[in-house]
């Protein structure tokens, strides 16, 4: 059994089409077919059911695929470790991020401290991030709980309060801190991110538990841009504290208040189990921990001064 055979098998298994697989691998279809047949001869069973140029993994192929993927993953991890040992100055990092609001500051700090380490960032939803991590296409993820795949590990780096942002012209803005109950928002015009975002899921679940269905008049993809609509008095919003940074950074036209009961999301660093963590990735994790430790301190100061 050869490494090339495993690489070709995994690609064909994912595409289930010989022509497309050959094109993606930059080899001829005949060469790819011969390599797959040699692998099948080596393992002693057919791995695909063939219908013309289309292939479909059979029961043998389905049983073999996760083992082949794991073998390739482990070999790549070994290669990465050796490269890191020999040329630590050439280390790089691949990131997948679902929480974008804090990323510019994190990357700025990382680049200032480690200008020689290149990085590549993909902005994506949680399920895509988990898939990229599982396949080894990225090294580290930055997301919110929950993480669904058992193959992934995570470290909680911040408990991030979700604050209620109320235009100062609204009567609820006159409430004292910690006096605003969530059920007082029943029937109010709300502004928030679209369904599928973890923050939205938390808010909707809390509102349902408080006895009402939230009424959204504006939904967006980028939490950082919702503040302008709240400032304009369009509605009341729910904003993660990390997206606001500090109270002084936010407009004087908006009152920020915690809800009762409190709403909280947990921000996590995520990586695949048994993955070799490069020196670059370790330094990135250190920068992330430091950034969120500072954010937690800023939030504590804000609460003490409110």
VOPAGU-2260 file (C-alpha; in pm, 1 decimal, decimal comma):
REM VOPAGU-2260
SITE   aa  ch    i         X         Y         Z
SITE  UNK   A    0       0,0       0,0       0,0
SITE  UNK   A    1     144,4     335,8    -106,5
SITE  UNK   A    2      90,6     687,8      24,5
SITE  UNK   A    3     -10,9     808,0    -322,2
SITE  UNK   A    4    -279,1     539,3    -338,4
SITE  UNK   A    5    -431,5     661,1     -13,3
SITE  UNK   A    6    -425,8    1024,1    -128,8
SITE  UNK   A    7    -595,9     936,0    -456,4
SITE  UNK   A    8    -851,2     711,9    -284,0
SITE  UNK   A    9    -956,8     985,1     -40,1
SITE  UNK   A   10   -1001,2    1237,5    -320,8
SITE  UNK   A   11   -1206,9     998,8    -533,4
SITE  UNK   A   12   -1411,4     896,3    -228,0
SITE  UNK   A   13   -1505,9    1257,5    -164,1
SITE  UNK   A   14   -1591,4    1343,4    -525,6
SITE  UNK   A   15   -1724,2    1002,2    -638,5
SITE  UNK   A   16   -1639,0    1096,5    -995,7
SITE  UNK   A   17   -1322,2     979,2   -1170,7
SITE  UNK   A   18   -1292,5    1268,0   -1418,0
SITE  UNK   A   19   -1343,3    1538,8   -1156,4
SITE  UNK   A   20   -1099,9    1368,3    -918,1
SITE  UNK   A   21    -835,4    1337,9   -1189,0
SITE  UNK   A   22    -870,5    1705,9   -1278,1
SITE  UNK   A   23    -841,7    1813,4    -914,0
SITE  UNK   A   24    -528,7    1598,8    -871,9
SITE  UNK   A   25    -376,7    1713,5   -1206,1
SITE  UNK   A   26    -331,4    1356,2   -1328,7
SITE  UNK   A   27    -480,8    1164,9   -1618,6
SITE  UNK   A   28    -794,9     965,5   -1559,7
SITE  UNK   A   29    -624,0     645,5   -1672,1
SITE  UNK   A   30    -339,5     698,0   -1423,3
SITE  UNK   A   31    -588,3     761,3   -1143,8
SITE  UNK   A   32    -791,1     451,9   -1232,5
SITE  UNK   A   33    -478,8     232,8   -1230,2
SITE  UNK   A   34    -373,3     367,0    -889,7
SITE  UNK   A   35    -715,0     299,9    -737,7
SITE  UNK   A   36    -719,9     -54,4    -881,3
SITE  UNK   A   37    -372,9    -123,8    -736,3
SITE  UNK   A   38    -500,2     -11,4    -395,5
SITE  UNK   A   39    -802,1    -240,4    -425,7
SITE  UNK   A   40    -572,1    -528,2    -519,2
SITE  UNK   A   41    -358,1    -446,3    -215,6
SITE  UNK   A   42    -650,6    -452,6      30,8
SITE  UNK   A   43    -815,8    -747,1    -143,0
SITE  UNK   A   44   -1164,5    -597,8    -194,1
SITE  UNK   A   45   -1331,1    -344,5    -426,6
SITE  UNK   A   46   -1378,3      -5,3    -261,2
SITE  UNK   A   47   -1621,8     145,7    -511,2
SITE  UNK   A   48   -1928,1      45,0    -709,7
SITE  UNK   A   49   -1867,9     166,7   -1064,7
SITE  UNK   A   50   -2133,3     308,7   -1297,3
SITE  UNK   A   51   -1953,2     451,7   -1598,5
SITE  UNK   A   52   -1734,0     738,5   -1481,7
SITE  UNK   A   53   -1934,1     769,2   -1162,4
SITE  UNK   A   54   -1820,0     583,6    -855,0
SITE  UNK   A   55   -1991,4     524,2    -525,1
SITE  UNK   A   56   -1824,3     407,5    -209,1
SITE  UNK   A   57   -1941,6      59,2    -120,8
SITE  UNK   A   58   -1946,5     -86,9     229,3
SITE  UNK   A   59   -1574,9    -172,3     211,2
SITE  UNK   A   60   -1486,9     178,9      96,1
SITE  UNK   A   61   -1697,3     340,1     366,7
SITE  UNK   A   62   -1520,2     132,0     630,7
SITE  UNK   A   63   -1176,5     211,3     486,7
SITE  UNK   A   64   -1219,4     587,9     427,5
SITE  UNK   A   65   -1193,4     717,5     788,1
SITE  UNK   A   66    -883,3     501,1     843,9
SITE  UNK   A   67    -719,8     634,2     528,0
SITE  UNK   A   68    -804,2     993,1     623,8
SITE  UNK   A   69    -660,2     940,9     970,2
SITE  UNK   A   70    -339,7     790,1     829,8
SITE  UNK   A   71    -290,1    1084,7     592,9
SITE  UNK   A   72    -368,3    1329,1     871,8
SITE  UNK   A   73    -112,7    1170,8    1105,5
SITE  UNK   A   74     155,7    1173,6     836,2
SITE  UNK   A   75      89,3    1540,8     764,8
SITE  UNK   A   76     109,1    1614,8    1137,4
SITE  UNK   A   77     446,6    1442,4    1148,9
SITE  UNK   A   78     570,4    1641,3     850,8
SITE  UNK   A   79     455,4    1967,0    1010,0
SITE  UNK   A   80     632,7    1881,9    1335,9
SITE  UNK   A   81     962,0    1806,6    1159,9
SITE  UNK   A   82     943,5    2128,8     959,3
SITE  UNK   A   83     867,6    2323,2    1275,1
SITE  UNK   A   84    1165,2    2163,9    1452,4
SITE  UNK   A   85    1404,0    2231,1    1165,3
SITE  UNK   A   86    1283,3    2577,7    1065,1
SITE  UNK   A   87    1081,4    2732,0    1351,5
SITE  UNK   A   88    1124,6    3074,2    1192,4
SITE  UNK   A   89     929,2    2953,9     888,5
SITE  UNK   A   90     624,3    2844,4    1087,5
SITE  UNK   A   91     283,2    2973,7     975,8
SITE  UNK   A   92     -73,2    2946,5    1101,0
SITE  UNK   A   93    -413,3    2882,6     939,9
SITE  UNK   A   94    -715,7    3014,3    1126,0
SITE  UNK   A   95   -1092,2    2968,7    1103,8
SITE  UNK   A   96   -1297,1    3231,3    1285,8
SITE  UNK   A   97   -1668,5    3266,1    1358,1
SITE  UNK   A   98   -1635,7    3559,5    1602,7
SITE  UNK   A   99   -1515,5    3850,2    1389,9
SITE  UNK   A  100   -1566,1    4145,8    1622,9
SITE  UNK   A  101   -1244,6    4091,3    1820,5
SITE  UNK   A  102   -1029,9    3960,6    1536,6
SITE  UNK   A  103    -873,5    4289,7    1413,3
SITE  UNK   A  104    -731,0    4368,4    1757,1
SITE  UNK   A  105    -605,1    4011,5    1804,6
SITE  UNK   A  106    -434,0    4002,8    1466,4
SITE  UNK   A  107    -285,1    4348,0    1521,5
SITE  UNK   A  108    -126,7    4233,4    1847,9
SITE  UNK   A  109     -11,7    3906,6    1692,7
SITE  UNK   A  110     153,5    4084,6    1398,0
SITE  UNK   A  111     322,7    4337,2    1628,5
SITE  UNK   A  112     468,2    4060,7    1845,2
SITE  UNK   A  113     542,2    3808,1    1569,9
SITE  UNK   A  114     589,8    3999,5    1242,4
SITE  UNK   A  115     776,5    3704,7    1087,2
SITE  UNK   A  116     487,0    3456,2    1125,7
SITE  UNK   A  117     246,2    3457,6     827,9
SITE  UNK   A  118    -118,0    3371,2     881,6
SITE  UNK   A  119    -428,0    3300,2     676,0
SITE  UNK   A  120    -779,6    3354,8     811,9
SITE  UNK   A  121   -1110,7    3210,9     694,7
SITE  UNK   A  122   -1434,0    3367,5     820,0
SITE  UNK   A  123   -1699,3    3097,0     837,1
SITE  UNK   A  124   -1992,6    2947,9    1023,4
SITE  UNK   A  125   -1934,1    2704,2    1309,1
SITE  UNK   A  126   -2014,9    2388,0    1113,1
SITE  UNK   A  127   -1770,1    2484,5     836,2
SITE  UNK   A  128   -1501,1    2567,6    1092,0
SITE  UNK   A  129   -1547,2    2227,6    1255,8
SITE  UNK   A  130   -1516,3    2054,9     918,4
SITE  UNK   A  131   -1196,9    2245,9     831,6
SITE  UNK   A  132   -1042,0    2157,8    1166,8
SITE  UNK   A  133   -1140,3    1793,4    1138,1
SITE  UNK   A  134    -983,2    1764,1     792,1
SITE  UNK   A  135    -666,1    1941,7     903,4
SITE  UNK   A  136    -718,7    2233,4     664,9
SITE  UNK   A  137    -681,7    2485,9     948,4
SITE  UNK   A  138    -481,0    2478,1    1271,3
SITE  UNK   A  139    -691,9    2677,2    1516,7
SITE  UNK   A  140   -1052,8    2793,9    1537,8
SITE  UNK   A  141   -1196,7    3087,7    1731,5
SITE  UNK   A  142   -1568,1    3045,0    1795,7
SITE  UNK   A  143   -1850,5    3033,7    2050,6
SITE  UNK   A  144   -1982,5    2726,0    2224,8
SITE  UNK   A  145   -2135,3    2483,4    2152,8
SITE  UNK   A  146   -1882,4    2275,4    1959,2
SITE  UNK   A  147   -2051,6    1966,4    1820,9
SITE  UNK   A  148   -1780,2    1724,0    1703,5
SITE  UNK   A  149   -1620,2    1482,1    1946,3
SITE  UNK   A  150   -1293,8    1492,7    1749,9
SITE  UNK   A  151   -1236,5    1854,8    1853,6
SITE  UNK   A  152   -1104,6    2000,8    2177,4
SITE  UNK   A  153   -1160,6    2352,0    2302,1
SITE  UNK   A  154   -1047,2    2595,7    2567,6
SITE  UNK   A  155   -1280,6    2862,6    2705,0
SITE  UNK   A  156   -1102,1    3198,0    2684,4
SITE  UNK   A  157   -1385,0    3431,6    2782,8
SITE  UNK   A  158   -1732,6    3434,6    2932,1
SITE  UNK   A  159   -1876,9    3714,9    2721,6
SITE  UNK   A  160   -2191,8    3890,5    2852,3
SITE  UNK   A  161   -2462,6    3973,0    2599,7
SITE  UNK   A  162   -2582,8    4323,0    2685,6
SITE  UNK   A  163   -2912,6    4490,8    2605,4
SITE  UNK   A  164   -2848,8    4811,0    2409,6
SITE  UNK   A  165   -3132,8    5062,5    2450,3
SITE  UNK   A  166   -3162,1    5403,3    2280,1
SITE  UNK   A  167   -3149,7    5676,3    2544,8
SITE  UNK   A  168   -3483,1    5807,5    2415,7
SITE  UNK   A  169   -3657,0    5481,1    2511,1
SITE  UNK   A  170   -3837,8    5467,1    2844,8
SITE  UNK   A  171   -3656,8    5144,8    2944,5
SITE  UNK   A  172   -3325,9    5332,2    2933,0
SITE  UNK   A  173   -3428,0    5503,3    3257,5
SITE  UNK   A  174   -3406,3    5173,1    3445,1
SITE  UNK   A  175   -3120,6    5119,8    3685,6
SITE  UNK   A  176   -2855,5    4861,1    3605,1
SITE  UNK   A  177   -2969,6    4508,5    3700,2
SITE  UNK   A  178   -3334,6    4621,8    3721,3
SITE  UNK   A  179   -3428,5    4539,2    3361,7
SITE  UNK   A  180   -3603,5    4202,6    3331,2
SITE  UNK   A  181   -3600,7    4025,2    2999,3
SITE  UNK   A  182   -3979,2    3988,7    2994,9
SITE  UNK   A  183   -4009,4    4369,7    2980,5
SITE  UNK   A  184   -3893,4    4345,3    2618,4
SITE  UNK   A  185   -4208,0    4157,7    2514,7
SITE  UNK   A  186   -4367,1    4347,3    2227,7
SITE  UNK   A  187   -4065,4    4577,9    2181,7
SITE  UNK   A  188   -3901,9    4626,2    1841,6
SITE  UNK   A  189   -3576,6    4430,9    1850,9
SITE  UNK   A  190   -3258,1    4440,2    1643,0
SITE  UNK   A  191   -3031,4    4136,6    1621,2
SITE  UNK   A  192   -2829,5    3898,6    1411,4
SITE  UNK   A  193   -3001,1    3640,8    1194,3
SITE  UNK   A  194   -3101,0    3293,2    1304,9
SITE  UNK   A  195   -2810,7    3051,0    1311,9
SITE  UNK   A  196   -2577,0    3282,0    1500,5
SITE  UNK   A  197   -2507,8    3157,1    1851,1
SITE  UNK   A  198   -2589,2    3496,9    2004,7
SITE  UNK   A  199   -2931,1    3495,5    1836,2
SITE  UNK   A  200   -2999,8    3141,2    1953,0
SITE  UNK   A  201   -2917,8    3236,5    2312,4
SITE  UNK   A  202   -3141,4    3544,1    2301,5
SITE  UNK   A  203   -3435,8    3363,5    2143,4
SITE  UNK   A  204   -3415,2    3077,5    2391,7
SITE  UNK   A  205   -3402,2    3320,1    2684,9
SITE  UNK   A  206   -3699,8    3519,4    2553,8
SITE  UNK   A  207   -3903,4    3202,4    2507,4
SITE  UNK   A  208   -3817,2    3096,8    2861,8
SITE  UNK   A  209   -3927,4    3444,2    2980,8
SITE  UNK   A  210   -4267,6    3382,1    2822,9
SITE  UNK   A  211   -4266,8    3567,8    2490,4
SITE  UNK   A  212   -4159,4    3540,8    2128,7
SITE  UNK   A  213   -3915,9    3823,5    2037,6
SITE  UNK   A  214   -4025,9    4066,4    1764,1
SITE  UNK   A  215   -3736,7    4152,9    1530,6
SITE  UNK   A  216   -3773,2    4447,0    1294,9
SITE  UNK   A  217   -3412,2    4428,0    1169,7
SITE  UNK   A  218   -3178,1    4131,4    1134,9
SITE  UNK   A  219   -2820,4    4140,0    1011,5
SITE  UNK   A  220   -2511,0    3929,1     948,7
SITE  UNK   A  221   -2259,3    4158,2    1120,7
SITE  UNK   A  222   -2320,7    4238,1    1488,8
SITE  UNK   A  223   -2075,7    4528,8    1479,9
SITE  UNK   A  224   -2298,1    4718,4    1233,5
SITE  UNK   A  225   -2617,9    4688,3    1434,3
SITE  UNK   A  226   -2514,7    4957,3    1681,1
SITE  UNK   A  227   -2584,4    5237,1    1432,4
SITE  UNK   A  228   -2950,9    5132,8    1408,5
SITE  UNK   A  229   -2982,3    5124,5    1786,0
SITE  UNK   A  230   -2822,9    5469,2    1808,8
SITE  UNK   A  231   -3080,3    5595,2    1559,7
SITE  UNK   A  232   -3360,2    5479,9    1790,0
SITE  UNK   A  233   -3486,0    5212,3    1548,7
SITE  UNK   A  234   -3505,3    4943,4    1815,4
SITE  UNK   A  235   -3346,5    4765,7    2109,0
SITE  UNK   A  236   -3054,1    4532,0    2042,0
SITE  UNK   A  237   -2852,8    4252,6    2197,9
SITE  UNK   A  238   -2475,6    4302,3    2163,3
SITE  UNK   A  239   -2188,6    4088,6    2297,6
SITE  UNK   A  240   -1966,8    4289,5    2529,6
SITE  UNK   A  241   -1657,5    4204,0    2324,3
SITE  UNK   A  242   -1820,0    4363,6    2020,1
SITE  UNK   A  243   -1854,6    4688,9    2210,1
SITE  UNK   A  244   -1503,5    4671,7    2362,2
SITE  UNK   A  245   -1557,5    4930,5    2638,7
SITE  UNK   A  246   -1848,5    5151,3    2738,4
SITE  UNK   A  247   -1650,8    5463,3    2640,4
SITE  UNK   A  248   -1618,9    5335,0    2282,1
SITE  UNK   A  249   -1994,7    5320,2    2238,8
SITE  UNK   A  250   -2219,6    5611,0    2155,1
SITE  UNK   A  251   -2362,6    5828,6    2431,2
SITE  UNK   A  252   -2698,1    5780,0    2256,8
SITE  UNK   A  253   -2722,6    5420,1    2380,4
SITE  UNK   A  254   -2761,2    5271,5    2729,0
SITE  UNK   A  255   -2595,8    4933,8    2784,4
SITE  UNK   A  256   -2755,9    4710,0    3044,9
SITE  UNK   A  257   -2725,1    4345,8    3150,0
SITE  UNK   A  258   -3042,6    4142,2    3126,2
SITE  UNK   A  259   -3210,6    3960,7    3412,2
SITE  UNK   A  260   -3145,7    3671,2    3403,7
SITE  UNK   A  261   -2796,7    3731,1    3258,9
SITE  UNK   A  262   -2716,3    3619,9    2904,1
SITE  UNK   A  263   -2367,6    3486,9    2839,9
SITE  UNK   A  264   -2180,1    3332,8    2548,9
SITE  UNK   A  265   -1851,7    3144,8    2587,8
SITE  UNK   A  266   -1572,4    3219,5    2341,6
SITE  UNK   A  267   -1337,2    2929,4    2278,5
SITE  UNK   A  268   -1018,7    2833,8    2100,3
SITE  UNK   A  269   -1075,7    2507,4    1911,0
SITE  UNK   A  270    -840,6    2249,5    1762,1
SITE  UNK   A  271    -849,5    1889,1    1652,8
SITE  UNK   A  272    -763,2    1623,9    1909,3
SITE  UNK   A  273    -414,7    1474,7    1886,5
SITE  UNK   A  274    -308,5    1749,9    1648,9
SITE  UNK   A  275      48,2    1874,6    1654,8
SITE  UNK   A  276      27,4    2236,0    1769,6
SITE  UNK   A  277     299,3    2432,5    1592,7
SITE  UNK   A  278     503,1    2699,8    1765,1
SITE  UNK   A  279     316,1    2962,7    1563,5
SITE  UNK   A  280     -21,6    2824,5    1676,1
SITE  UNK   A  281      95,2    2815,2    2038,3
SITE  UNK   A  282     197,6    3180,4    2019,6
SITE  UNK   A  283    -136,0    3272,1    1862,5
SITE  UNK   A  284    -320,1    3099,8    2147,4
SITE  UNK   A  285    -110,0    3296,2    2396,3
SITE  UNK   A  286    -204,4    3624,8    2225,8
SITE  UNK   A  287    -574,3    3527,4    2225,8
SITE  UNK   A  288    -565,8    3441,6    2596,1
SITE  UNK   A  289    -401,3    3774,5    2674,2
SITE  UNK   A  290    -650,8    3968,9    2465,3
SITE  UNK   A  291    -953,6    3817,3    2632,2
SITE  UNK   A  292    -802,3    3847,3    2979,6
SITE  UNK   A  293    -781,5    4220,7    2910,9
SITE  UNK   A  294   -1140,1    4222,7    2778,3
SITE  UNK   A  295   -1261,8    4052,0    3095,7
SITE  UNK   A  296   -1082,6    4313,1    3306,4
SITE  UNK   A  297   -1237,7    4597,4    3103,4
SITE  UNK   A  298   -1583,6    4444,2    3146,6
SITE  UNK   A  299   -1529,7    4408,9    3521,0
SITE  UNK   A  300   -1426,4    4773,1    3547,2
SITE  UNK   A  301   -1732,5    4878,1    3349,4
SITE  UNK   A  302   -1964,2    4683,4    3578,7
SITE  UNK   A  303   -1797,2    4829,9    3890,2
SITE  UNK   A  304   -1834,9    5182,9    3758,3
SITE  UNK   A  305   -2196,0    5142,7    3641,7
